[in-house]
Each structure stands twice: as C-alpha cells, then as structure tokens.
C-alpha cells in the first residue's frame, strides 16, 4: 500500500512537471535562459521550431493523463523517447548547472518504468 502511494505521488509530480514546463513555453511565467545556447544547439532549435508547439501540447496531454492515472504504463513508454531527447539536449549544452530538470524527469520516468515493469513483460516476451 505504501509503495502505491509513493509511486502515485511520483506519477503526479511527473505529470505536473510536464504540464508546468509545457505551459511555460506558451505563457512564459517562469524565467528561462534560452538565449545562452551554444551554436549547434541554437541551430537545432531553429530547425525544429515549427514543431515545438505540437510537442508542448503533447506534453500537456501526457501530463494530464499521468495525473488522472489513465493509460499510465503506456504513457510511461511513450514518454521515454521524449525524456531521453530532453536529457541529451541538456547534456549537449555542456552547462551542467541547468541539467536538473531533465535529470528529474529521467529519474521519475525510470522509477515509474520499473514500477510498471510487470505490465511490459508481454511486450518483450
């Protein structure tokens, strides 16, 4: 029972984190430091800028599904590529003081993956 409560809390925190991060991209209520990027990172952002609003809407949807605990094992699998790309993107900046957000998302995603690992066994058998 206590394990369920802990992982329910982790699932809710991950959902809220995704929603707040995505809403901030539209509403700009939290400060960001996107101006101080290396050239290769800026080039990548410029190349994918047209798709970013769709990504943020997708993050809001994923966050809402995590909060209401709908399709959670599926959402955790869907979130993995997004989490890895978020981590790689932040690692490529070579500024380790700003990597905390991607580390939190990665740790929460991995913890929830292991919590739901029994649900994934049929996928890999």
C-alpha positions in Angstrom: 0.0 0.0 0.0 2.8 2.4 0.9 4.5 1.6 -2.4 1.4 2.5 -4.3 1.2 5.9 -2.5 4.8 6.7 -3.3 4.5 5.8 -7.0 1.2 7.6 -7.2 3.0 10.7 -5.9 5.9 10.3 -8.3 3.4 9.9 -11.2 1.6 13.0 -10.2 4.8 15.0 -9.8 5.9 13.9 -13.2 2.6 14.9 -14.7 2.6 18.3 -13.0 6.2 18.9 -14.1 5.4 18.2 -17.7 2.3 20.4 -17.7 4.1 23.3 -16.0 7.1 23.1 -18.3 4.9 23.0 -21.4 2.6 25.7 -20.3 5.6 27.9 -19.5 6.6 27.6 -23.2 3.3 29.2 -24.1 2.7 31.6 -21.2 6.3 32.5 -20.1 5.5 32.6 -16.3 8.9 31.1 -15.3 12.3 32.5 -16.3 14.3 30.6 -18.9 17.8 31.0 -20.2 17.3 30.0 -23.8 19.4 32.9 -25.0 22.7 31.5 -23.8 22.9 28.4 -26.1 25.9 27.0 -28.0 25.7 27.5 -31.7 24.9 23.8 -32.5 22.0 23.9 -30.0 20.6 27.1 -31.5 20.8 25.6 -35.0 18.8 22.6 -33.8 16.2 24.7 -32.1 15.8 26.9 -35.2 15.4 23.7 -37.3 12.6 22.2 -35.2 10.9 25.5 -34.0 7.8 24.9 -36.1 7.2 21.6 -34.4 7.7 22.7 -30.8 4.1 23.9 -30.1 2.9 20.4 -31.0 5.4 18.9 -28.7 4.3 21.1 -25.8 0.6 20.3 -26.4 1.7 16.6 -26.4 3.5 17.1 -23.1 0.4 18.8 -21.6 -1.8 15.8 -22.7 0.7 13.3 -21.3 0.9 15.2 -18.0 -2.9 15.3 -17.7 -3.1 11.5 -18.4 -0.5 10.9 -15.8 -2.3 13.0 -13.2 -5.7 11.2 -13.8 -3.9 7.8 -14.0 -5.2 7.0 -17.4 -3.1 4.6 -19.5 -0.2 5.2 -17.2 2.0 2.2 -18.3 1.5 3.2 -21.9 2.3 6.9 -21.2 5.5 5.9 -19.5 6.7 4.0 -22.6 5.6 6.9 -24.9 7.4 9.4 -22.6 10.7 7.5 -22.7 12.0 8.9 -26.1 10.9 12.4 -25.1 12.8 12.0 -21.8 15.9 10.7 -23.5 15.9 13.5 -26.0 15.4 16.1 -23.2 18.4 14.7 -21.4 20.6 14.6 -24.5 19.6 18.1 -25.4 20.6 19.4 -22.0 23.8 17.4 -21.9 24.8 18.9 -25.3 24.7 22.4 -23.8 27.7 21.5 -21.6 26.2 23.5 -18.8 25.6 21.0 -16.0 24.1 23.6 -13.7 21.0 23.6 -15.9 20.5 19.8 -16.3 18.5 19.3 -13.1 15.1 19.5 -14.8 16.0 16.8 -17.3 17.5 14.6 -14.6 14.3 14.9 -12.5 12.2 13.8 -15.5 14.5 11.0 -16.3 14.7 9.6 -12.8 10.9 9.8 -12.4 10.4 8.1 -15.7 12.8 5.3 -14.9 11.3 4.8 -11.4 7.8 4.6 -12.9 9.1 2.3 -15.6 10.4 -0.2 -13.0 7.2 0.1 -11.0 5.1 -0.9 -14.1 7.6 -3.5 -15.4 5.2 -6.4 -14.9 2.9 -4.7 -17.4 5.6 -4.6 -20.0 6.6 -8.3 -19.9 4.2 -9.3 -22.6 5.8 -6.7 -24.9 9.2 -8.3 -24.6 8.4 -12.0 -24.5 
